[in-house]
Amino acid sequence: MRTAYLTALRQIEIREESRPELRGQGDVLVRIERVGVCGSDVHYWAEGRIGNDLVRYPATLGHECAGTVAEVGSRVTTVRPGDRVVIDPAMTCGQCDQCKAGREHTCRDCQFMGCTGQAPGAAADYRVLPESNCYPVPPSMSLDEAALVEPLSIGLYAVRLASPRPGARMAVLGTGPIGLCVLLCAKALDECDVAATDRIDSRLDVARACGADWTGNPTAQDVVADLQARAPLGLDVVFECSGDPACIDQAIELLGPGGTLVLVGIPPTERVDFDIHAARRKELVLKNVRRQNHSIRPVIDLLAQGRLDPGRLVTHHFPLAQIQNAFELVAGYHEGVIKAMVDLSLG
């Protein structure tokens, strides 16, 4: 089978290796058919790290994925060969204090697909996974939509974590794939007003198509002044999805007293600075998002019910042989890219 390996900074090569075999009676062999290129994957590719998490070459990559069940262990009951499945890339221990407290997303022994030193990445023809990480999807759902379930689940978890009141006024700073997933989930769950900002106009076009009530480009206008004119008392929730540390101060300025700042984007540095006194005087709540928690199945249900429409997110498809091109496209923000999808069925 084919497997994509990150072999050096900005260098991916495809290698042939043996197909993995089932290890236990509760395991599932999945033929991977879609892998989305995530911003965290691009951090590994371009910088060789995310914070203090360093790549050890050669490294496999990818975690936003979907495919078809090829084989199951003797004790597997929820899926069978031929089923199309979404894969939860976080394999948790189920035994630590976090898992027992219902916080599997902060499991102390998590094995995450494509995270260096943990589970093998998804960019391969086959992967073996625990049954509990494989979620069957309805016939109405495309494999592109199935591969988007993982980033959408982060968006859903971020919105749930914010706990916005009905009619809340919110903003999403950064309308890349994750920011758009937050936007889609906010509009699906609540009657709310959501503004969106980005430096790329084509992404703002997509944000409006996804339901944004107002959009602004900080390179062309004073988005803070414009948003303060729309909401003179301040916003209730701001989702920082760009990863740009400067946006944290912007979010603090936009929020009203008692507002909530949800940090979703991954900063490029290990430390960030912001105006703690402005945040203190407003008694703002700061919440970090760590992946997702118990949100895969709810996203599948929202998609099946037609309450989420992520059809505008996938803008490009690449065969596995061209995965290097996919990463270059995403890293360079070329051709209006939102989500580049690697389609392993293309040969």
Secondary structure, 3 states (H helix, E strand, C coil): CEEEEEEECCEEEEEECCCCCCCCCCEEEEEEEEEECCHHHHHHHHHCEECCEECCCCEECCCEEEEEEEEECCCCCCCCCCCEEEECCEECCCCCHHHHCCCHHHCCCCEEECCCCCECCCCECEEEEEHHHEEECCCCCCHHHHHHHHHHHHHHHHHHHHCCCCCCEEEEECCCHHHHHHHHHHHHHCCCEEEEECCCHHHHHHHHHCCCCEEECCCCCCHHHHHHHHCCCCEEEEEECCCCCHHHHHHHHHEEEEEEEEECCCCCCCCCCCCHHHHHHCCCEEEECCCCCCCHHHHHHHHHCCCCCCCCCEEEEECHHHHHHHHHHHHHCCCCCCEEEEEHHHC
